Amino acid sequence: MRNHTITALWEEIPDDADDLVLVSGGFRIYVCLCGKQLPDRTAAELHAMETGQCTTCLGTKVEHIVPDYAQDCTACAGTGRRGTQLRWQLAHAEAEAAITVETVRAVIAPLSGPFRLSEVADAVRDALGLPVGRMPVGPRVRDILRRLETEGELILVSAPDRMLRGTGVVLYRDPSWEHATAG
């Protein structure tokens, strides 16, 4: 069996580069160990899919977010394999169906002062009787809290844990929110 791990090599990144393009696979050249030419991210993902590699980390087991910062791949649980990635995608869909905005609102309604993502995720898991590791509760709760933030119900009160590219690309490990007060 040939090795089809795909490596992304960083190109020169202009100072005014679009951060969304940067974190979603831009400003990179893709090279597969099998020798196949991969002109862009789409071709790299297609080749990864065809060869059973995770389409997020491209078989490397690591997500390279920006130059000099990488983390274990969250899409395939750091395995580099497509099968694991597909199981996690199904688990994400299951979490989306099971964990509703109303559930999260009910959990955070009695909270006063700042509350952490991990605290809310644990409370939602307990409220729904979900076993640890069964589905990605934390990422689903985070998405709902961010939605409530954009709708003006919550205010993010945490500073980023790390700035990866100025203020445009930041990392929060366990952010805190509080209820927006009616003015």
Secondary structure, 3 states (H helix, E strand, C coil): CCCCCEEEEECCCCCCCCHHHHHCCCCEEEEECCCCEECCHHHHHHHHHHCCECCCCCCCCEEEEECCEEEECCCCCCCCEHHHHHHHHHHHHHHHHHCCHHHHHHHHCCCCCCEEHHHHHHHHHHHHCCCCCCCCHHHHHHHHHHHHHHCCCEEECCCCCEEEECCCEEECCCCEEEECCCC
